[in-house]
Amino acid sequence: MTVPFTLPHPISYKQLQTDLGVVGWFVVIGWLLGKVCVFIPLRNILLFGFPRGGFRLLLVSQMVTQEQVLAAPKINVRRFVEIITSPVFPEQESKEWVLQHQNFAIQACFAYFLVIFGIKYVVMRNRAPFNLTLPLNIWNALLALFSIMGTVMLFPEFIGTIQNNGFQASYCKVYGFTKGSNGFWGWLFIVSKLFELADTVFLVLRKKPLMFLHWYHHILTLIYAFYSYPHTPGFNRWGIFMNFFVHAFMYSYYFLCSMKMRIPRRVAMFITSLQILQFVLSVLILAHLGILIYVRKVDCDFDDSIFKLALFMDITYLILFVNFFCKAYVFGGGKSKYKIDKKKQ
């Protein structure tokens, strides 16, 4: 006998408000910024919506149209393999591949949003958490190794640019950041943001807390990565290197935790502090770059729309991470519901 599928209990709309309500504030703030200083054109945007005059998703109205988002997902696997196996990194081809897959990245964000909340509120609502110890160990180990290798491979170019050309030039000019092994690891970083969406699937299948910060930063970071890479402004050197560096610590910590090792609480505090420092530095660098470009008229490898998106992204990340740190480690001694989670950029 076929048993019809029903929800044993109604979905808690209070919980839905907790998970989704903050989005509205960012839309309102972005709309106001767009009205006041044309900072980000959110006045034409509804998050995951279809406003009059054509589809615009999140912050990047230049990326895709309504028709492109609704088209069947396409990914050029053959070209991906050619790029990743090429003995000489094909810089231009890698940019073209990312440009051609901007639509796919947007579709991935839609699918990600629907899947994680579908699992959370429907699939796992009355199920016991899955025991994913082995796949989680492997996943965290792979991402830890990837982040460590990315840090090691990009460090010589990063520090060499500062030593040879100066601190300001390191976020003003691209130089050789997109070429050779540096370019290869920068491209891998961009592509990795697609795979990192799986982090959240592990969370919801194990019935761990899913905070706004977690899925918001996954979506926005993926969009920024695919939107900015074909243009590669100079300040992406700092963003990519710092992200690799922080993730090397973070995923190593997650791996040790998934191996059931007892890690002192101060290690989690240190990692969250590193994340906050990353966004403090990013905001300061972008603020100084804005002065260089708009006030002093300095010639930099720069894109106006990418700069504004990066500034919006890093400011919101900074606010959210500081809020998380205060709730997890300062106020009330750090409630269990705010234990360190996969809140990376």
Secondary structure, 3 states (H helix, E strand, C coil): CCCCCCCCCCCCHHHHHHHHHHHHHHHHHHHHHHHHHCCCCHHHCCCCCCCCCCCCCCCCCCCCCHHHHHCCCCCCHHHHHHHHHCCCCCHHHHHHHHHHCHHHHHHHHHHHHHHHHHHHHHHCCCCCCCCCHHHHHHHHHHHHHHHHHHHHHHHHHHHHHHHHHCCCHHHHCCCCCCCHHHHHHHHHHHHHHHHCCHHHHHHHHCCCCCCHHHHHHHHHHHHHHHHHCCCCCCCHHHHHHHHHHHHHHHHHHHHHHHCCCCCCHHHHHHHHHHHHHHHHHHHHHHHHHHHHHHCCCCCCCCCHHHHHHHHHHHHHHHHHHHHHHHHHHHHHHCCHHHCCCCCCC
